[in-house]
Amino acid sequence: MQNILRFFIRYRMVLSLLLLQAMGLSLTYARSLAHENLFWANVLERQAQWRGWMHSWEAYLNLRQENDVLVAELAKIRSSQEPDTTRPKVESYEEFGFDMVPGRLMFISHNAASPWGLIDIGSDAGLTPPFAVLGTKGIIGIAYETSAHYSRVTPLSHPSMRISASVERTGHFGTLQWHSGTTRLAELVDVAYDAQLKPGDRIVTDARSELFPAGWLIGTIAEVTVDSTQFTQTALVRLAADLNRQQGIMAAFNVRKVERDSIAP
């Protein structure tokens, strides 16, 4: 206690000056609007700095929680984009003993000696080659190779293509094969000599085929020639399907082939 009194006595002049200065400043700030505004501006600035510092620490401490929320949202988005393996990817239906699976013809390339095409359905739709590829206006060809999501198609314009076909009006049958020079023409050969073929007759698939459902349109007769030495006729057929454009297709798989073969001689 004595030390404190000695301190005040010894520095009484300095302490008096400090006290008077503090009183003068307080009176000045209290009666001067400019100084008062400056004082409160400094106070608010310090408060803002303090709150910003505290908020940055709170944000840092909450990073873990926000990160967990973002991870959960990302997992939800990814799961919504992944295919649902519990449901069939492609709807199919049976008609005339064939499983019909809708798809799309992506392209057919005629630049090589062996034309080929691609459709956007494959083994994931339950398809097993070979199977028929049917266009919206006429048949496209036959698929002999598949992957999970695609199938390679041999079109009607392939030189080795042979398809059983018949004249819809008369029922006479023959073999359809590619006609060189264009992708829109084919030939129906070995038609009976007495078949009264006419230009405009519709050529369709027939029941002899194991790959194509009967009655599906192939094209129409453009002209007819007669081979009197072989007692047969040949019809030039204009194909109904345009093999040079993308289009909707149906993949047709014969589900009764095994039963049919079991009773064949």
Secondary structure, DSSP 8 states (H G I E B T S, - for coil): -HHHHHHHHHTHHHHHHHHHHHHHHHHHHHH-HHHHHHHHHHHHHHHHHHHHHHHHHHHHHTHHHHHHHHHHHHHHHHHHHS--TTS-SS--EEETTEEEEEEEEEEEE-SSSS-EEEES--GGGT--SSEEEEESSSEEEEEEEE-SS-EEEEETTSTT-EEEEEETTT--EEEEEE-TT-SSEEEEEEEETT----TT-EEEE-TT-SSS-TT-EEEEEEEEEEETTTTEEEEEEEESS-TTS-EEEEEEEETTHHHHHHT--
